[in-house]
């Protein structure tokens, strides 16, 4: 990519897309193409085709997706598989049709089998059953990987894929019904602190192990891969370090300053027992995360407080 390359960031208002925009701008890229969902519905094949025909981007970061936590994935199963399939199919096909130089598709660690050997190696894809609660979303993301591989195989398109671990950072979703575990905990503990509550209820038993990557690190990895990685096999992006949900809750509770009790609702699902990425491939290419978890959560909490979200 040159500083004057035309670069389309699909999903630029989301947590991942906005981080990629920030990283590109910081490096001096000055021809960034963005569209809000109201300006361009990526589920609409004809609209996506018209957009690519008009703008003719040279590089595409495909960060647009319908995302959510366990509740959202398990409740809106049809929406998650349909919308994500449509978005990625339309963008990837138009990128091929209008001869985009390179495309990076961003997926998710949920693509891996529920009981896959840990840490998760790229080769573990499609070797077992998926976690039931987010199976539709996972299948859509696997389809995105296979689309990139198929267009590469048939047309020699330089389409690559990266699978980030659990993300957090600026522009995260703090909706208690639809958010991921880390932002949901921040909001729950903050609300309890502000209202002077004695306890906070969290889902499951706290035993699952999870890995968390700051979205600014993912943005740096995305630029790194776009500039230097051209292989067929997708790449894991993470820290290679995990902790239990219980330990995460204690870290967030300490950062927020909530002094009450935590009650674990074991009637609620735990999700996959462990999800730790093997990041040896991307590290062998010369990339490694920089932001440590506690440091990252502290910075995110300061941003969260400025949102002044309702505490009811």
C-alpha positions as CSV (number, residue, x, y, z in Angstrom):
1,X,0.0,0.0,0.0
2,X,1.2,3.5,-0.8
3,X,0.1,6.6,1.1
4,X,-2.1,7.6,-1.8
5,X,-3.7,4.2,-2.4
6,X,-7.5,4.0,-2.4
7,X,-8.4,2.0,0.7
8,X,-11.9,0.9,1.6
9,X,-12.6,0.0,5.2
10,X,-15.9,-1.9,5.4
11,X,-17.4,-1.4,8.9
12,X,-15.4,1.8,9.7
13,X,-17.8,2.8,12.6
14,X,-17.4,-0.5,14.4
15,X,-14.7,-1.3,17.0
16,X,-12.4,-3.0,14.6
17,X,-13.0,-0.8,11.5
18,X,-12.6,2.4,13.5
19,X,-9.3,1.1,14.9
20,X,-8.0,0.3,11.4
21,X,-9.0,3.8,10.2
22,X,-7.1,5.3,13.2
23,X,-4.0,3.2,12.4
24,X,-4.1,4.1,8.7
25,X,-4.5,7.8,9.4
26,X,-1.7,7.8,11.9
27,X,0.6,6.4,9.2
28,X,-0.4,9.1,6.7
29,X,-2.8,7.2,4.4
30,X,-5.0,9.9,2.9
31,X,-7.4,8.2,0.5
32,X,-9.6,6.2,2.8
33,X,-13.1,5.2,1.6
34,X,-15.8,4.7,4.1
35,X,-19.6,4.3,4.0
36,X,-22.1,4.1,6.9
37,X,-24.7,1.3,6.8
38,X,-27.3,3.8,5.9
39,X,-25.2,5.0,2.9
40,X,-24.4,1.5,1.8
41,X,-26.2,-1.7,2.8
42,X,-23.6,-4.4,2.4
43,X,-26.3,-7.0,2.4
44,X,-27.6,-5.6,-0.9
45,X,-25.6,-7.2,-3.7
46,X,-26.5,-4.6,-6.4
47,X,-25.7,-1.7,-4.1
48,X,-22.3,-3.2,-3.2
49,X,-21.5,-3.8,-6.9
50,X,-22.4,-0.1,-7.8
51,X,-20.2,1.1,-5.0
52,X,-17.2,-0.9,-6.1
53,X,-17.8,0.1,-9.8
54,X,-17.9,3.8,-8.7
55,X,-15.0,3.9,-6.2
56,X,-12.7,1.2,-7.5
57,X,-10.8,0.7,-4.2
58,X,-7.3,-0.8,-4.5
59,X,-7.3,-2.4,-1.0
60,X,-10.1,-3.6,1.2
61,X,-10.3,-4.2,4.9
62,X,-13.4,-6.3,5.5
63,X,-14.3,-5.6,9.1
64,X,-18.0,-5.2,8.7
65,X,-20.1,-7.8,10.5
66,X,-23.0,-8.4,12.8
67,X,-21.5,-9.3,16.1
68,X,-22.6,-10.0,19.7
69,X,-22.1,-12.0,22.8
70,X,-23.6,-15.4,23.8
71,X,-27.1,-14.1,24.3
72,X,-27.2,-12.3,21.0
73,X,-25.6,-15.1,19.0
74,X,-28.0,-17.7,20.5
75,X,-31.1,-15.6,20.2
76,X,-30.8,-14.1,16.8
77,X,-29.3,-17.1,15.0
78,X,-30.9,-16.5,11.6
79,X,-29.9,-12.9,11.6
80,X,-26.3,-13.7,12.5
81,X,-25.8,-16.3,9.7
82,X,-27.7,-14.5,7.0
83,X,-26.4,-11.0,7.5
84,X,-22.7,-12.1,7.8
85,X,-22.9,-14.4,4.8
86,X,-24.4,-11.7,2.7
87,X,-21.9,-9.0,3.8
88,X,-18.8,-11.1,3.1
89,X,-20.1,-12.7,-0.1
90,X,-21.1,-9.3,-1.6
91,X,-17.9,-7.5,-0.7
92,X,-15.5,-10.4,-1.6
93,X,-17.2,-11.0,-5.0
94,X,-17.2,-7.3,-5.9
95,X,-13.6,-7.0,-4.8
96,X,-12.8,-9.8,-7.3
97,X,-15.0,-8.4,-10.1
98,X,-13.5,-4.9,-9.9
99,X,-9.9,-6.2,-9.5
100,X,-9.0,-5.1,-6.0
101,X,-5.3,-5.6,-5.5
102,X,-5.7,-7.1,-2.0
103,X,-8.4,-7.8,0.5
104,X,-8.1,-8.7,4.2
105,X,-11.1,-10.6,5.7
106,X,-11.4,-10.4,9.5
107,X,-13.1,-13.4,11.1
108,X,-13.3,-14.7,14.7
109,X,-11.8,-17.3,17.0
110,X,-15.2,-18.9,17.2
111,X,-14.5,-20.7,13.9
112,X,-12.7,-23.4,15.8
113,X,-14.3,-26.7,17.1
114,X,-15.6,-26.4,20.7
115,X,-13.2,-29.2,21.9
116,X,-10.2,-28.4,19.7
117,X,-6.8,-28.9,21.2
118,X,-5.4,-25.8,22.9
119,X,-3.9,-23.5,22.0
120,X,-5.8,-23.3,18.7
121,X,-3.7,-23.8,15.6
122,X,-4.9,-22.7,12.2
123,X,-4.9,-26.3,11.0
124,X,-7.6,-27.2,13.6
125,X,-10.4,-25.6,11.4
126,X,-13.2,-28.0,10.5
127,X,-11.8,-30.9,12.7
128,X,-14.8,-31.1,15.1
129,X,-18.2,-29.7,16.2
130,X,-18.6,-26.0,16.8
131,X,-19.9,-24.4,20.0
132,X,-23.7,-24.6,19.7
133,X,-24.5,-21.1,21.1
134,X,-22.6,-19.3,18.3
135,X,-22.6,-21.9,15.5
136,X,-24.5,-19.8,12.9
137,X,-22.0,-16.9,13.3
138,X,-19.1,-19.3,13.2
139,X,-20.3,-21.0,10.0
140,X,-20.6,-17.6,8.4
141,X,-17.1,-16.7,9.3
142,X,-15.8,-20.0,8.1
143,X,-17.6,-19.3,4.8
144,X,-15.7,-16.0,4.6
145,X,-12.4,-17.8,4.9
146,X,-13.4,-20.3,2.3
147,X,-14.6,-17.6,-0.1
148,X,-11.1,-16.0,0.1
149,X,-9.5,-19.3,-0.5
150,X,-11.8,-20.1,-3.4
151,X,-11.3,-16.8,-5.2
152,X,-7.5,-17.2,-4.6
153,X,-7.6,-20.8,-6.0
154,X,-9.8,-20.0,-9.0
155,X,-8.8,-16.5,-9.9
156,X,-5.5,-15.9,-8.1
157,X,-7.1,-13.1,-6.1
158,X,-4.8,-11.9,-3.3
159,X,-7.5,-12.3,-0.6
160,X,-6.2,-13.2,2.9
161,X,-7.9,-13.8,6.2
162,X,-7.1,-13.1,9.8
163,X,-8.8,-14.6,12.8
164,X,-8.6,-12.4,15.9
165,X,-9.2,-13.6,19.4
166,X,-11.7,-11.9,21.8
167,X,-11.4,-8.1,21.3
168,X,-12.0,-5.0,23.4
169,X,-11.2,-1.3,23.0
170,X,-12.6,2.0,21.9
171,X,-16.1,1.9,20.3
172,X,-17.0,-1.4,22.0
173,X,-20.6,-2.4,22.5
174,X,-21.7,-2.0,26.1
175,X,-25.3,-3.1,25.7
176,X,-25.9,-5.6,28.5
177,X,-28.0,-8.0,26.3
178,X,-25.9,-8.0,23.2
179,X,-22.3,-7.2,24.3
180,X,-19.3,-9.5,24.8
181,X,-18.1,-10.5,28.3
182,X,-15.5,-7.9,28.9
183,X,-17.5,-4.7,28.1
184,X,-20.6,-6.3,29.8
185,X,-18.5,-6.7,33.0
186,X,-17.2,-3.1,32.9
187,X,-20.8,-1.8,32.6
188,X,-22.2,-4.1,35.3
189,X,-19.5,-3.3,37.8
190,X,-19.6,0.5,37.0
191,X,-23.4,0.5,37.4
192,X,-23.2,-1.3,40.7
193,X,-20.6,1.1,42.0
194,X,-22.5,4.2,41.0
195,X,-25.8,2.9,42.5
196,X,-24.1,1.5,45.6
197,X,-25.3,-2.0,45.0
198,X,-24.1,-4.9,47.2
199,X,-23.7,-7.5,44.5
200,X,-23.2,-8.1,40.8
201,X,-24.5,-11.2,39.0
202,X,-22.4,-12.7,36.2
203,X,-23.2,-15.6,33.9
204,X,-21.8,-19.1,34.2
205,X,-19.4,-20.3,36.9
206,X,-16.4,-18.2,36.0
207,X,-14.3,-21.2,34.9
208,X,-13.9,-20.7,31.1
209,X,-10.6,-19.5,29.9
210,X,-10.4,-16.6,27.5
211,X,-7.8,-14.6,25.7
212,X,-8.3,-10.8,25.1
213,X,-6.6,-8.5,22.5
214,X,-6.9,-4.7,22.4
215,X,-8.4,-3.7,19.1
216,X,-5.5,-1.2,18.5
217,X,-3.2,-4.2,18.4
218,X,-5.5,-5.9,15.9
219,X,-5.4,-2.8,13.7
220,X,-1.6,-2.9,13.7
221,X,-1.7,-6.6,12.9
222,X,-4.1,-5.9,10.1
223,X,-1.9,-3.3,8.5
224,X,1.1,-5.6,9.0
225,X,-0.6,-8.5,7.2
226,X,-2.0,-6.3,4.4
227,X,1.6,-5.1,3.7
228,X,3.5,-8.3,4.1
229,X,1.4,-11.5,4.1
230,X,0.2,-13.1,0.9
231,X,-0.4,-16.8,1.8
232,X,-3.5,-18.9,1.4
233,X,-3.8,-20.1,5.0
234,X,-5.5,-17.7,7.4
235,X,-3.6,-16.3,10.4
236,X,-4.5,-16.2,14.1
237,X,-4.1,-12.9,15.8
238,X,-4.0,-12.8,19.5
239,X,-1.7,-12.5,22.6
240,X,-1.1,-16.2,23.2
241,X,-2.1,-15.7,26.9
242,X,-5.5,-16.4,28.6
243,X,-7.1,-16.1,32.0
244,X,-10.3,-17.4,33.6
245,X,-13.5,-15.4,33.4
246,X,-13.4,-15.3,37.2
247,X,-9.9,-13.8,37.2
248,X,-11.1,-11.3,34.5
249,X,-14.0,-10.3,36.7
250,X,-11.7,-9.7,39.6
251,X,-9.4,-7.6,37.5
252,X,-12.3,-5.4,36.2
253,X,-13.8,-5.2,39.6
254,X,-10.5,-3.9,41.0
255,X,-10.1,-1.4,38.1
256,X,-13.6,-0.1,38.4
257,X,-13.4,0.0,42.2
258,X,-16.6,-2.0,43.0
259,X,-16.3,-3.3,46.6
260,X,-19.4,-5.6,46.7
261,X,-19.9,-9.3,46.0
262,X,-20.0,-11.3,42.8
263,X,-22.7,-14.0,42.4
264,X,-22.3,-16.5,39.5
265,X,-25.5,-17.6,37.9
266,X,-24.7,-21.2,36.9
267,X,-28.1,-21.5,35.2
268,X,-26.6,-19.4,32.4
269,X,-24.2,-20.9,29.8
270,X,-20.5,-20.9,30.1
271,X,-19.8,-21.2,26.3
272,X,-16.6,-22.9,25.1
273,X,-14.5,-24.1,28.0
274,X,-11.3,-22.5,26.6
275,X,-10.3,-20.4,23.6
276,X,-6.6,-19.7,23.4
277,X,-5.0,-18.9,20.1
278,X,-1.7,-20.3,18.9
279,X,-0.1,-17.1,17.6
280,X,3.3,-18.7,16.6
281,X,2.7,-18.2,12.9
282,X,2.1,-14.4,13.0
283,X,4.9,-14.0,15.6
284,X,7.2,-15.9,13.2
285,X,6.5,-13.2,10.6
286,X,7.6,-10.5,13.0
287,X,4.4,-9.2,14.7
288,X,3.6,-9.3,18.4
289,X,0.9,-7.6,20.5
290,X,2.0,-4.6,22.6
291,X,-0.9,-3.7,25.0
292,X,-1.1,-5.7,28.2
293,X,-4.6,-6.6,29.4
294,X,-4.7,-4.6,32.7
295,X,-3.3,-1.6,31.0
296,X,-5.8,-1.9,28.2
297,X,-8.8,-2.3,30.5
298,X,-7.8,0.8,32.5
299,X,-7.7,2.9,29.3
300,X,-11.0,1.5,28.1
301,X,-12.7,2.2,31.4
302,X,-11.6,5.8,31.3
303,X,-13.2,6.0,27.8
304,X,-16.3,4.2,29.0
305,X,-16.9,6.7,31.8
306,X,-17.0,9.5,29.3
307,X,-19.9,7.8,27.5
308,X,-22.2,8.6,30.5
309,X,-24.4,5.6,29.7
310,X,-27.6,5.1,31.8
311,X,-27.1,3.2,35.0
312,X,-30.7,2.0,35.3
